[in-house]
């Protein structure tokens, strides 16, 4: 299973690290608007790669949003084109 995480701060980074320990997770990739968070997450091995949000949408089986609520709403609006989406 390919996992994507948007938001690589304390919560997103911790989630990424924990998910890597699960036997059914093949990759954990992430994205963050803060380039320093992306750099740190990659250096510490919290994620396998940093990818743009559009790549998360294309390649990930599950995407977690570890961002403030107003950010979640903005991101959900970018997900209306996903297969099976019923966001209105």
Backbone torsions as a table, in degrees:
resi	resn	phi	psi	omega
1	UNK	NA	134.0	177.4
2	UNK	-99.2	124.6	-175.9
3	UNK	-112.1	138.3	173.7
4	UNK	-118.6	142.6	178.1
5	UNK	-130.2	125.3	174.1
6	UNK	-101.7	118.9	-176.3
7	UNK	104.5	102.7	-174.4
8	UNK	-113.6	33.2	174.1
9	UNK	-78.0	-151.9	-176.7
10	UNK	-59.1	-48.7	-177.6
11	UNK	-71.0	-48.7	-178.9
12	UNK	-64.6	-40.7	178.3
13	UNK	-64.9	-41.8	178.1
14	UNK	-64.8	-41.6	177.6
15	UNK	-62.0	-44.6	179.7
16	UNK	-58.9	-45.5	-179.5
17	UNK	-63.1	-42.8	179.6
18	UNK	-66.5	-41.0	-178.5
19	UNK	-64.2	-32.8	180.0
20	UNK	-63.1	-21.7	-179.2
21	UNK	-80.0	-12.1	-177.9
22	UNK	-81.5	135.2	-174.4
23	UNK	-66.8	-22.9	-178.0
24	UNK	-91.1	-2.4	179.0
25	UNK	-92.8	118.7	-178.6
26	UNK	-92.5	-32.4	176.8
27	UNK	-152.8	149.1	175.4
28	UNK	-127.0	116.3	178.0
29	UNK	-118.7	159.1	-175.9
30	UNK	-143.3	170.6	179.3
31	UNK	-151.0	144.8	178.5
32	UNK	-153.8	144.6	177.3
33	UNK	-72.1	-18.6	178.5
34	UNK	-92.0	109.3	-177.1
35	UNK	-62.4	-29.9	178.0
36	UNK	-67.1	-39.7	176.8
37	UNK	-63.1	-40.6	177.7
38	UNK	-62.0	-46.1	-179.4
39	UNK	-60.4	-46.8	-178.9
40	UNK	-64.7	-43.9	-179.6
41	UNK	-60.0	-40.5	179.2
42	UNK	-70.8	-44.9	179.6
43	UNK	-61.0	-37.6	-176.8
44	UNK	-88.6	0.8	178.3
45	UNK	73.3	22.3	179.3
46	UNK	-72.3	-31.2	177.4
47	UNK	-130.0	156.5	177.3
48	UNK	-79.1	-30.1	-178.9
49	UNK	-158.7	157.8	171.9
50	UNK	-103.7	127.9	-177.9
51	UNK	-136.3	155.5	175.6
52	UNK	-65.2	157.5	-179.5
53	UNK	-56.2	-40.3	179.9
54	UNK	-60.7	-35.2	178.0
55	UNK	-69.0	-38.3	175.5
56	UNK	-56.8	-45.6	-178.2
57	UNK	-62.2	-35.5	-176.5
58	UNK	-79.6	-36.2	-167.4
59	UNK	-109.5	-15.2	-173.2
60	UNK	-96.8	142.1	175.7
61	UNK	-78.6	-33.7	-180.0
62	UNK	-137.5	138.0	176.3
63	UNK	-124.2	126.6	175.9
64	UNK	-102.0	138.8	174.6
65	UNK	-105.2	110.6	178.1
66	UNK	-110.9	60.7	-176.2
67	UNK	-133.4	166.0	176.3
68	UNK	-60.1	158.8	-173.9
69	UNK	-54.7	-44.0	-179.5
70	UNK	-63.5	-29.4	175.1
71	UNK	-71.3	-35.9	178.6
72	UNK	-62.4	-44.3	179.9
73	UNK	-60.9	-44.3	178.7
74	UNK	-62.4	-42.8	-179.9
75	UNK	-67.8	-39.1	178.1
76	UNK	-61.4	-36.1	177.4
77	UNK	-65.1	-25.5	177.0
78	UNK	-82.6	-4.5	-175.9
79	UNK	-104.7	5.4	-176.0
80	UNK	-64.5	-18.6	-179.8
81	UNK	-88.5	0.7	178.9
82	UNK	-72.6	144.4	177.2
83	UNK	-59.9	133.5	178.4
84	UNK	83.3	-0.5	179.3
85	UNK	-71.4	138.0	175.1
86	UNK	-132.8	46.9	-178.9
87	UNK	-92.4	123.8	178.2
88	UNK	-125.7	NA	NA
